[in-house]
Amino acid sequence: MVKNIWDGLLSFLCAAVTVMLCGVPIWCSHLAITYGIVPAWIYGVLGVFGFLAILLTFDFLRKAIKGIAPLNERRR
């Protein structure tokens, strides 16, 4: 029981770290496009990167709800 709670907490922390590690570059790139530092086609790359970040975040949150560790596929 305690292992499942701990594994869920670890998965939630991984979800939070994923949001931070992917969200900050996306936001900074958006600002760079807004100020004309980089071309607008970078939005396509940001879209793919953001989509993958959302998939990772939702997978970690699913594991957190079920009490599964981030690197495992099933409960211990």
C-alpha positions in Angstrom: 0.0 0.0 0.0 2.7 2.5 0.9 4.7 1.4 -2.2 1.7 2.3 -4.4 1.4 5.8 -2.8 5.1 6.4 -3.1 5.1 5.2 -6.8 2.1 7.4 -7.5 3.8 10.4 -5.9 6.9 9.7 -8.1 4.8 9.6 -11.2 3.1 12.8 -10.3 6.5 14.5 -9.7 7.6 13.2 -13.1 4.5 14.7 -14.7 5.3 18.1 -13.0 8.9 18.0 -14.2 7.8 17.1 -17.7 5.5 20.2 -17.8 8.3 22.4 -16.5 11.0 21.0 -18.8 8.8 21.2 -21.9 6.7 24.2 -21.1 9.5 26.7 -20.5 11.2 26.1 -23.9 7.8 26.3 -25.6 6.9 29.6 -24.0 10.4 31.1 -24.6 10.2 30.0 -28.2 6.8 31.6 -28.6 8.2 34.8 -27.2 11.1 34.6 -29.6 8.7 34.2 -32.5 6.5 37.1 -31.2 9.5 39.5 -31.1 10.8 38.4 -34.5 14.0 36.7 -33.4 13.1 33.4 -35.1 10.8 32.6 -38.1 7.2 31.7 -37.7 7.6 28.2 -39.1 9.1 27.2 -35.7 5.5 27.0 -34.5 5.2 23.7 -36.4 8.2 22.3 -34.4 6.7 23.7 -31.2 3.4 22.0 -32.0 5.0 18.6 -32.3 7.1 19.2 -29.2 4.0 20.3 -27.2 2.0 17.3 -28.4 4.7 14.9 -27.2 4.9 16.8 -23.9 1.2 16.5 -23.4 1.3 12.7 -24.1 4.1 12.2 -21.6 2.4 14.3 -19.0 -0.9 12.4 -19.3 0.9 9.1 -19.2 2.6 10.1 -16.0 -0.6 11.3 -14.5 -2.4 8.1 -15.5 0.4 6.1 -13.7 0.1 8.5 -10.7 -3.6 7.8 -10.4 -3.0 4.0 -10.6 -0.1 4.0 -8.2 2.5 2.8 -10.8 6.1 3.9 -10.7 7.3 6.1 -13.6 9.6 3.5 -15.1 7.3 0.5 -14.5 4.4 -0.8 -16.6 2.5 -2.5 -13.7 2.2 -2.1 -10.0 4.8 -3.8 -7.8 
